[in-house]
Amino acid sequence: MKYLLLLAPCVLTVLTPLYNALTPDFLGIPLFYWLQLLLIPVSALAIWAADRVAKAQP
């Protein structure tokens, strides 16, 4: 389970052709850039959740 939590942000980051676009923009920032910035806290949450799962297992 913890590996799936860690794999999700990695796969989303690697699949750049899916979100390599200028539109939609957010506050004038193209999709590519704001999605990359959004993936930073998502990755941090996934790492935290994987750590909690690993500590809960004996």
OpenMM code with the backbone's topology and positions (N, CA, C; nanometers):
from openmm import Vec3, app, unit

residues = "MET LYS TYR LEU LEU LEU LEU ALA PRO CYS VAL LEU THR VAL LEU THR PRO LEU TYR ASN ALA LEU THR PRO ASP PHE LEU GLY ILE PRO LEU PHE TYR TRP LEU GLN LEU LEU LEU ILE PRO VAL SER ALA LEU ALA ILE TRP ALA ALA ASP ARG VAL ALA LYS ALA GLN PRO".split()
positions = [
    Vec3(0.0814, -0.1194, 0.0000),
    Vec3(0.0000, 0.0000, 0.0000),
    Vec3(0.0858, 0.1259, 0.0000),
    Vec3(0.1931, 0.1238, 0.0807),
    Vec3(0.2759, 0.2438, 0.0887),
    Vec3(0.3450, 0.2725, -0.0442),
    Vec3(0.3752, 0.1684, -0.1191),
    Vec3(0.4404, 0.1904, -0.2480),
    Vec3(0.3460, 0.2538, -0.3496),
    Vec3(0.2191, 0.2208, -0.3415),
    Vec3(0.1215, 0.2854, -0.4291),
    Vec3(0.1096, 0.4334, -0.3966),
    Vec3(0.1158, 0.4673, -0.2684),
    Vec3(0.1103, 0.6073, -0.2287),
    Vec3(0.2313, 0.6845, -0.2809),
    Vec3(0.3449, 0.6194, -0.2857),
    Vec3(0.4655, 0.6851, -0.3361),
    Vec3(0.4719, 0.6865, -0.4882),
    Vec3(0.4086, 0.5910, -0.5506),
    Vec3(0.4131, 0.5810, -0.6966),
    Vec3(0.3245, 0.6842, -0.7659),
    Vec3(0.2124, 0.7177, -0.7054),
    Vec3(0.1165, 0.8084, -0.7691),
    Vec3(0.1767, 0.9446, -0.8059),
    Vec3(0.2426, 1.0173, -0.7155),
    Vec3(0.3001, 1.1460, -0.7549),
    Vec3(0.4116, 1.1320, -0.8588),
    Vec3(0.4872, 1.0223, -0.8492),
    Vec3(0.5943, 1.0009, -0.9474),
    Vec3(0.5383, 0.9817, -1.0875),
    Vec3(0.4342, 0.9025, -1.0984),
    Vec3(0.3726, 0.8768, -1.2293),
    Vec3(0.3109, 1.0054, -1.2843),
    Vec3(0.2439, 1.0812, -1.2003),
    Vec3(0.1844, 1.2079, -1.2456),
    Vec3(0.2906, 1.3057, -1.2954),
    Vec3(0.4049, 1.3078, -1.2300),
    Vec3(0.5117, 1.3982, -1.2710),
    Vec3(0.5737, 1.3555, -1.4036),
    Vec3(0.5860, 1.2265, -1.4237),
    Vec3(0.6506, 1.1756, -1.5455),
    Vec3(0.5602, 1.1886, -1.6684),
    Vec3(0.4310, 1.1891, -1.6492),
    Vec3(0.3381, 1.1954, -1.7619),
    Vec3(0.3135, 1.3390, -1.8084),
    Vec3(0.4204, 1.4122, -1.8330),
    Vec3(0.4073, 1.5527, -1.8731),
    Vec3(0.3314, 1.5739, -2.0037),
    Vec3(0.3337, 1.4828, -2.1007),
    Vec3(0.2544, 1.5090, -2.2216),
    Vec3(0.1049, 1.5254, -2.1942),
    Vec3(0.0561, 1.4726, -2.0826),
    Vec3(-0.0861, 1.4860, -2.0507),
    Vec3(-0.1229, 1.6282, -2.0100),
    Vec3(-0.0296, 1.7017, -1.9526),
    Vec3(-0.0619, 1.8364, -1.9058),
    Vec3(0.0328, 1.9429, -1.9599),
    Vec3(0.0998, 1.9150, -2.0687),
    Vec3(0.1873, 2.0124, -2.1324),
    Vec3(0.1025, 2.1044, -2.2206),
    Vec3(0.0391, 2.2029, -2.1580),
    Vec3(-0.0494, 2.2940, -2.2304),
    Vec3(-0.0441, 2.4320, -2.1664),
    Vec3(-0.0833, 2.5307, -2.2424),
    Vec3(-0.0883, 2.6666, -2.1902),
    Vec3(-0.2216, 2.6967, -2.1224),
    Vec3(-0.3254, 2.6285, -2.1670),
    Vec3(-0.4573, 2.6529, -2.1089),
    Vec3(-0.5030, 2.5279, -2.0353),
    Vec3(-0.5770, 2.5330, -1.9320),
    Vec3(-0.6250, 2.6540, -1.8666),
    Vec3(-0.5138, 2.7189, -1.7853),
    Vec3(-0.5243, 2.8485, -1.7689),
    Vec3(-0.4259, 2.9162, -1.6859),
    Vec3(-0.4894, 2.9578, -1.5538),
    Vec3(-0.4066, 2.9747, -1.4552),
    Vec3(-0.4505, 3.0137, -1.3212),
    Vec3(-0.3687, 3.1356, -1.2809),
    Vec3(-0.4353, 3.2491, -1.2705),
    Vec3(-0.3691, 3.3764, -1.2397),
    Vec3(-0.2592, 3.4084, -1.3411),
    Vec3(-0.2832, 3.3734, -1.4660),
    Vec3(-0.1867, 3.3988, -1.5724),
    Vec3(-0.0746, 3.2973, -1.5818),
    Vec3(-0.0773, 3.1944, -1.4979),
    Vec3(0.0265, 3.0906, -1.4999),
    Vec3(-0.0263, 2.9718, -1.5782),
    Vec3(0.0459, 2.9269, -1.6822),
    Vec3(-0.0008, 2.8135, -1.7626),
    Vec3(-0.0168, 2.6854, -1.6807),
    Vec3(-0.0988, 2.5963, -1.7319),
    Vec3(-0.1309, 2.4691, -1.6661),
    Vec3(-0.0058, 2.3916, -1.6269),
    Vec3(0.0914, 2.3840, -1.7153),
    Vec3(0.2115, 2.3049, -1.6889),
    Vec3(0.2789, 2.3486, -1.5592),
    Vec3(0.2933, 2.4787, -1.5400),
    Vec3(0.3655, 2.5293, -1.4239),
    Vec3(0.2850, 2.5159, -1.2948),
    Vec3(0.1553, 2.5520, -1.2985),
    Vec3(0.0805, 2.5447, -1.1724),
    Vec3(0.0527, 2.4009, -1.1320),
    Vec3(0.0462, 2.3092, -1.2282),
    Vec3(0.0283, 2.1693, -1.1904),
    Vec3(0.1565, 2.1130, -1.1283),
    Vec3(0.2714, 2.1533, -1.1817),
    Vec3(0.3983, 2.1118, -1.1207),
    Vec3(0.4094, 2.1649, -0.9784),
    Vec3(0.3683, 2.2895, -0.9568),
    Vec3(0.3717, 2.3465, -0.8219),
    Vec3(0.2707, 2.2787, -0.7300),
    Vec3(0.1582, 2.2356, -0.7841),
    Vec3(0.0582, 2.1653, -0.7040),
    Vec3(0.1070, 2.0259, -0.6641),
    Vec3(0.1883, 1.9647, -0.7488),
    Vec3(0.2379, 1.8305, -0.7188),
    Vec3(0.3380, 1.8283, -0.6031),
    Vec3(0.3955, 1.9425, -0.5675),
    Vec3(0.4905, 1.9466, -0.4557),
    Vec3(0.4208, 1.9127, -0.3241),
    Vec3(0.3122, 1.9833, -0.2862),
    Vec3(0.2452, 1.9432, -0.1614),
    Vec3(0.1758, 1.8076, -0.1715),
    Vec3(0.1292, 1.7704, -0.2900),
    Vec3(0.0673, 1.6386, -0.3072),
    Vec3(0.1716, 1.5297, -0.2815),
    Vec3(0.2923, 1.5493, -0.3315),
    Vec3(0.4000, 1.4527, -0.3077),
    Vec3(0.4363, 1.4467, -0.1597),
    Vec3(0.4413, 1.5618, -0.0952),
    Vec3(0.4724, 1.5643, 0.0476),
    Vec3(0.3656, 1.4897, 0.1278),
    Vec3(0.2395, 1.5082, 0.0935),
    Vec3(0.1317, 1.4362, 0.1617),
    Vec3(0.1401, 1.2858, 0.1367),
    Vec3(0.1764, 1.2477, 0.0144),
    Vec3(0.1886, 1.1056, -0.0170),
    Vec3(0.3035, 1.0427, 0.0610),
    Vec3(0.4145, 1.1142, 0.0744),
    Vec3(0.5278, 1.0633, 0.1518),
    Vec3(0.4892, 1.0502, 0.2987),
    Vec3(0.4195, 1.1500, 0.3511),
    Vec3(0.3753, 1.1456, 0.4905),
    Vec3(0.2794, 1.0275, 0.5135),
    Vec3(0.1838, 1.0098, 0.4213),
    Vec3(0.0872, 0.9006, 0.4349),
    Vec3(0.1568, 0.7647, 0.4254),
    Vec3(0.2533, 0.7509, 0.3360),
    Vec3(0.3265, 0.6245, 0.3243),
    Vec3(0.4066, 0.5970, 0.4515),
    Vec3(0.4599, 0.7001, 0.5114),
    Vec3(0.5335, 0.6832, 0.6376),
    Vec3(0.4391, 0.6384, 0.7484),
    Vec3(0.3214, 0.6965, 0.7554),
    Vec3(0.2232, 0.6577, 0.8575),
    Vec3(0.1787, 0.5127, 0.8374),
    Vec3(0.1581, 0.4723, 0.7121),
    Vec3(0.1195, 0.3340, 0.6829),
    Vec3(0.2316, 0.2387, 0.7224),
    Vec3(0.3563, 0.2762, 0.6914),
    Vec3(0.4702, 0.1900, 0.7243),
    Vec3(0.4873, 0.1762, 0.8751),
    Vec3(0.4631, 0.2819, 0.9493),
    Vec3(0.4777, 0.2755, 1.0955),
    Vec3(0.3627, 0.1985, 1.1597),
    Vec3(0.2485, 0.1959, 1.0951),
    Vec3(0.1330, 0.1251, 1.1510),
    Vec3(0.1445, -0.0257, 1.1318),
    Vec3(0.2200, -0.0701, 1.0339),
    Vec3(0.2360, -0.2132, 1.0088),
    Vec3(0.3438, -0.2684, 1.1030),
    Vec3(0.3194, -0.3868, 1.1577),
    Vec3(0.4198, -0.4460, 1.2509),
    Vec3(0.5433, -0.4950, 1.1803),
] * unit.nanometer
topology = app.Topology()
chain = topology.addChain("A")
for resn in residues:
    res = topology.addResidue(resn, chain)
    for name in ("N", "CA", "C"):
        topology.addAtom(name, app.Element.getBySymbol(name[0]), res)
